[in-house]
Amino acid sequence: MSLPVILNQAINPIGMACATAVLLSIIVLAAINKHLANRMTVRLIAIIAFTDLLSHAGEFIAVTNGGLVIGSTSCSVVNGFRLFARTFYCFTNIAICLHLYRAIVLLKKPTWKFEVCCLVLTLGMVLVVFIIYWSLGALRGQVGKNCNPGVDSKTYHMAFLMIQAFINLITTLICIVSTVICRYYLANWINKYSSNHSDPGQSQDQDEFKKARKKMATRSFLYPLSTCITLPFEAIFLIFNACGIMVIELAALMATTTGLAGVLTAVAFSLDPAAHKAFASAYSQLFIQKKGHQSINDSASESTTIIPLEHKLN
């Protein structure tokens, strides 16, 4: 068993566990108060975690089913799911960058309509790319090799690999550029946001509010920036592979970095003030409800009429 296969089998389950933990945390928030999980930031985190989970599942299923017969239905399904998951991961991160750009640079308020349109557009782009892969014959795999996406024709295979590499690189570039632009406009967004949500007469409170919003916005950049770790080495590996060069060390590095997506999302989630605020609100709600039930029970006990023994006997 090669080193990249061992790393894939070891790291991807960890990524799946981290992504699942984030999703379960958000589900718990929704169970306590659906409005907490309905906040745009929390919804976006849930989408990212779900995307990570799909990506890790696709890689893990592929690496554990490498012995499937090339050209069989099972092999094609495994390859198709893997390609769909990786493509969906890239376009979802691009959509997240679009959300941040729209909110911070364009000062547009998030709406359900925009989010639904973004989701439909993302799925549409993924479907277009997936159809291209299918038309090239990449789902079938290469004869004489393990069950991995590939094409027997050298020209088509090179085109297939370069398309994947291009999507990875353009996703990374968009995430970096959008983060830089959003940070440049961050002060303007904070001033606009604070003027609408705080009392101008309370300068000290307004300063604290600005600091909190800046911290929250800055931490939100961690989600798309994780692509700087998860995608570049895969892109380099694909380019080398397209040129007929196989570097086992590069394959091992690719397996390691792509397997960190869920871990990086979990780390960003644990550092995200928006998540902290949501969990604090959930805890407060549970505590208040518990205290309220206790107060009702205590009041009921105190209001019970005490009847003297002699009156009971009469």
C-alpha positions as CSV (number, residue, x, y, z in Angstrom):
1,M,0.0,0.0,0.0
2,S,1.5,3.4,-1.1
3,L,2.0,6.3,1.3
4,P,-0.6,8.5,-0.3
5,V,-3.2,5.7,0.1
6,I,-2.3,5.3,3.7
7,L,-2.5,9.0,4.4
8,N,-5.9,9.2,2.6
9,Q,-7.3,6.4,4.7
10,A,-6.0,7.9,7.9
11,I,-6.7,11.6,7.5
12,N,-10.0,11.7,5.6
13,P,-12.0,10.0,8.5
14,I,-10.6,12.7,10.8
15,G,-11.8,15.4,8.4
16,M,-15.2,13.7,8.2
17,A,-15.4,13.5,12.0
18,C,-14.6,17.2,12.3
19,A,-17.1,18.3,9.7
20,T,-19.8,16.1,11.3
21,A,-19.1,17.6,14.7
22,V,-19.6,21.1,13.2
23,L,-22.9,20.0,11.5
24,L,-24.1,18.3,14.7
25,S,-23.4,21.5,16.7
26,I,-25.5,23.5,14.3
27,I,-28.3,21.0,14.5
28,V,-28.2,21.3,18.3
29,L,-28.5,25.0,17.9
30,A,-31.5,24.6,15.6
31,A,-33.1,22.2,18.1
32,I,-32.7,24.8,20.9
33,N,-33.8,27.7,18.9
34,K,-34.2,27.6,15.1
35,H,-33.5,31.4,14.9
36,L,-30.0,30.8,16.1
37,A,-29.2,28.3,13.3
38,N,-31.1,30.5,10.9
39,R,-28.5,33.3,11.0
40,M,-26.7,33.8,7.7
41,T,-23.2,33.2,9.3
42,V,-24.3,29.9,10.9
43,R,-26.0,28.8,7.7
44,L,-22.9,29.4,5.6
45,I,-20.8,27.5,8.1
46,A,-23.2,24.6,7.8
47,I,-22.9,24.6,4.0
48,I,-19.1,24.7,4.3
49,A,-19.1,21.8,6.8
50,F,-21.5,19.8,4.6
51,T,-19.2,20.4,1.5
52,D,-16.2,19.3,3.5
53,L,-18.0,16.1,4.5
54,L,-18.9,15.3,0.9
55,S,-15.3,16.0,-0.2
56,H,-13.8,13.7,2.5
57,A,-16.4,11.0,1.8
58,G,-15.6,11.1,-1.9
59,E,-11.9,10.7,-1.3
60,F,-12.3,8.0,1.3
61,I,-14.7,6.0,-0.8
62,A,-12.5,6.3,-3.8
63,V,-9.3,5.2,-2.0
64,T,-11.0,2.2,-0.4
65,N,-12.5,1.1,-3.7
66,G,-9.4,1.4,-5.9
67,G,-9.6,-2.3,-6.8
68,L,-13.0,-2.0,-8.6
69,V,-13.1,-3.1,-12.2
70,I,-12.4,-0.3,-14.6
71,G,-15.4,0.6,-16.7
72,S,-17.8,-1.1,-14.3
73,T,-20.9,0.7,-13.0
74,S,-19.5,0.6,-9.4
75,C,-16.2,2.2,-10.5
76,S,-18.0,4.9,-12.5
77,V,-20.3,5.7,-9.6
78,V,-17.3,6.0,-7.2
79,N,-15.4,8.2,-9.7
80,G,-18.5,10.3,-10.4
81,F,-19.1,11.0,-6.7
82,R,-15.5,11.8,-6.1
83,L,-15.4,14.3,-9.0
84,F,-18.8,15.9,-8.0
85,A,-17.7,16.3,-4.4
86,R,-14.4,17.9,-5.3
87,T,-16.0,20.3,-7.8
88,F,-18.8,21.2,-5.4
89,Y,-16.1,22.0,-2.7
90,C,-14.4,24.5,-5.1
91,F,-17.6,26.2,-6.3
92,T,-19.0,26.4,-2.8
93,N,-16.0,28.3,-1.5
94,I,-16.3,30.7,-4.5
95,A,-19.9,31.2,-3.5
96,I,-18.9,31.9,0.1
97,C,-16.4,34.6,-1.2
98,L,-19.3,36.1,-3.2
99,H,-21.4,36.3,0.0
100,L,-18.5,38.1,1.9
101,Y,-17.9,40.5,-1.0
102,R,-21.5,41.3,-1.3
103,A,-22.0,42.0,2.4
104,I,-18.7,43.8,3.2
105,V,-17.8,45.6,-0.1
106,L,-21.2,46.2,-1.6
107,L,-22.9,46.7,1.8
108,K,-25.8,44.5,0.8
109,K,-27.9,42.8,3.4
110,P,-28.2,39.0,3.2
111,T,-31.5,37.7,1.9
112,W,-32.9,34.2,1.4
113,K,-33.5,35.0,-2.3
114,F,-29.8,35.8,-2.9
115,E,-28.7,32.6,-1.0
116,V,-31.1,30.4,-3.0
117,C,-29.9,32.0,-6.3
118,C,-26.3,31.4,-5.2
119,L,-27.0,27.8,-4.4
120,V,-28.7,27.2,-7.7
121,L,-25.9,28.9,-9.6
122,T,-23.3,26.8,-7.7
123,L,-25.1,23.5,-8.4
124,G,-25.5,24.6,-12.1
125,M,-21.8,25.3,-12.5
126,V,-20.9,22.0,-10.8
127,L,-23.3,20.2,-13.1
128,V,-21.7,21.8,-16.2
129,V,-18.2,20.8,-15.2
130,F,-19.4,17.3,-14.3
131,I,-21.0,16.9,-17.7
132,I,-17.6,17.9,-19.3
133,Y,-15.9,15.3,-17.2
134,W,-18.5,12.7,-18.3
135,S,-18.2,13.7,-21.9
136,L,-14.4,13.2,-21.8
137,G,-15.0,9.7,-20.4
138,A,-13.2,10.5,-17.1
139,L,-15.8,8.6,-15.0
140,R,-14.8,5.3,-16.6
141,G,-11.1,5.3,-15.6
142,Q,-8.0,4.3,-17.4
143,V,-7.5,0.7,-18.5
144,G,-4.7,-1.1,-16.6
145,K,-4.9,1.2,-13.6
146,N,-6.8,1.4,-10.4
147,C,-10.3,2.7,-10.2
148,N,-9.5,6.5,-10.4
149,P,-11.0,9.2,-12.7
150,G,-9.1,9.3,-16.0
151,V,-9.3,8.9,-19.7
152,D,-7.4,6.4,-22.0
153,S,-6.8,9.1,-24.6
154,K,-3.7,11.1,-23.6
155,T,-5.0,14.3,-25.0
156,Y,-8.4,14.0,-23.3
157,H,-6.7,12.9,-20.1
158,M,-4.4,15.9,-20.1
159,A,-7.4,18.2,-20.7
160,F,-9.3,16.5,-17.9
161,L,-6.4,17.0,-15.4
162,M,-5.8,20.6,-16.5
163,I,-9.4,21.5,-16.0
164,Q,-9.3,20.2,-12.4
165,A,-6.1,22.0,-11.8
166,F,-7.5,25.3,-13.2
167,I,-10.6,25.1,-11.1
168,N,-8.4,24.5,-8.0
169,L,-6.1,27.4,-8.8
170,I,-8.9,29.8,-9.7
171,T,-10.8,28.9,-6.5
172,T,-7.7,29.6,-4.4
173,L,-7.0,32.9,-6.3
174,I,-10.6,34.1,-5.8
175,C,-10.5,33.3,-2.1
176,I,-7.3,35.2,-1.6
177,V,-8.3,38.2,-3.7
178,S,-11.8,38.5,-2.2
179,T,-10.3,38.3,1.3
180,V,-7.8,41.1,0.5
181,I,-10.5,43.3,-1.0
182,C,-12.9,42.6,1.9
183,R,-10.2,43.5,4.5
184,Y,-9.6,46.7,2.6
185,Y,-13.3,47.7,2.8
186,L,-13.7,46.3,6.3
187,A,-13.5,49.7,8.1
188,N,-16.2,51.2,5.8
189,W,-18.5,48.2,6.5
190,I,-17.9,48.4,10.3
191,N,-18.7,52.1,10.3
192,K,-21.8,51.6,8.3
193,Y,-22.9,48.6,10.4
194,S,-22.3,50.4,13.7
195,S,-24.1,53.5,12.7
196,N,-27.2,51.4,12.1
197,H,-27.0,49.2,15.2
198,S,-25.6,51.4,18.0
199,D,-26.4,54.6,19.8
200,P,-24.2,57.4,18.5
201,G,-24.2,59.0,22.0
202,Q,-22.6,56.0,23.6
203,S,-19.1,56.4,22.1
204,Q,-17.5,53.7,24.4
205,D,-20.2,51.2,23.6
206,Q,-19.8,52.0,19.9
207,D,-16.1,51.4,20.0
208,E,-16.6,48.0,21.7
209,F,-19.2,47.2,19.1
210,K,-16.8,48.1,16.3
211,K,-14.1,45.9,17.8
212,A,-16.5,43.0,18.1
213,R,-17.7,43.3,14.5
214,K,-14.2,43.6,13.2
215,K,-13.2,40.4,15.1
216,M,-16.2,38.6,13.8
217,A,-15.6,39.6,10.2
218,T,-11.9,38.9,10.3
219,R,-12.5,35.4,11.7
220,S,-15.0,34.7,8.9
221,F,-12.2,35.0,6.4
222,L,-10.7,31.9,7.8
223,Y,-13.2,29.7,6.0
224,P,-12.4,30.5,2.4
225,L,-8.7,31.0,3.2
226,S,-8.5,27.3,4.1
227,T,-8.5,26.6,0.4
228,C,-4.9,28.0,0.4
229,I,-4.0,24.8,2.2
230,T,-6.4,22.3,0.7
231,L,-6.2,23.1,-3.1
232,P,-2.8,24.3,-4.3
233,F,-0.8,21.1,-3.8
234,E,-3.6,19.1,-5.5
235,A,-3.4,21.5,-8.4
236,I,0.4,21.1,-8.7
237,F,0.0,17.4,-8.5
238,L,-2.6,17.4,-11.3
239,I,-0.4,19.6,-13.5
240,F,2.6,17.3,-13.0
241,N,0.4,14.3,-13.7
242,A,-0.9,15.9,-16.9
243,C,2.7,16.3,-18.1
244,G,3.3,12.6,-17.4
245,I,5.4,13.2,-14.2
246,M,4.4,11.2,-11.1
247,V,6.0,12.5,-7.9
248,I,5.1,10.2,-4.9
249,E,6.1,12.9,-2.4
250,L,3.8,15.4,-4.0
251,A,1.0,12.9,-4.0
252,A,1.5,12.3,-0.3
253,L,1.5,16.1,0.3
254,M,-1.7,16.4,-1.7
255,A,-3.4,13.6,0.3
256,T,-2.4,15.3,3.5
257,T,-3.6,18.8,2.6
258,T,-6.9,17.8,1.0
259,G,-7.7,15.7,4.0
260,L,-7.5,18.8,6.3
261,A,-10.6,20.6,5.0
262,G,-12.9,19.4,7.7
263,V,-10.2,20.0,10.4
264,L,-9.6,23.6,9.2
265,T,-13.4,24.3,9.2
266,A,-13.7,22.9,12.7
267,V,-10.8,25.1,13.9
268,A,-12.3,28.2,12.3
269,F,-15.7,27.3,13.8
270,S,-14.2,27.1,17.3
271,L,-12.6,30.5,16.8
272,D,-15.6,32.2,15.2
273,P,-17.3,34.8,17.5
274,A,-20.5,34.3,15.6
275,A,-20.5,30.7,16.7
276,H,-19.6,31.7,20.2
277,K,-22.5,34.2,20.3
278,A,-24.9,31.6,19.0
279,F,-23.9,29.0,21.6
280,A,-24.0,31.6,24.4
281,S,-27.5,32.6,23.3
282,A,-28.5,28.9,23.3
283,Y,-27.0,28.3,26.7
284,S,-28.8,31.4,28.1
285,Q,-32.1,30.3,26.7
286,L,-31.7,26.8,28.2
287,F,-30.7,28.3,31.6
288,I,-33.6,30.8,31.6
289,Q,-36.1,28.1,30.7
290,K,-34.8,25.8,33.4
291,K,-34.8,28.7,35.9
292,G,-38.3,29.6,34.8
293,H,-39.6,26.1,35.3
294,Q,-38.0,26.0,38.7
295,S,-39.6,29.3,39.7
296,I,-43.0,28.0,38.6
297,N,-42.6,24.9,40.7
298,D,-41.4,26.9,43.7
299,S,-44.3,29.3,43.4
300,A,-46.7,26.4,43.2
301,S,-45.2,24.9,46.3
302,E,-45.4,28.2,48.2
303,S,-49.0,28.8,47.2
304,T,-50.2,25.5,48.5
305,T,-52.8,26.0,51.3
306,I,-51.8,24.4,54.6
307,I,-54.9,22.9,56.3
308,P,-54.6,22.3,60.0
309,L,-55.0,18.6,61.1
310,E,-58.1,19.2,63.2
311,H,-59.9,20.8,60.2
312,K,-59.1,17.8,58.1
313,L,-60.6,15.4,60.6
314,N,-63.9,17.4,60.8
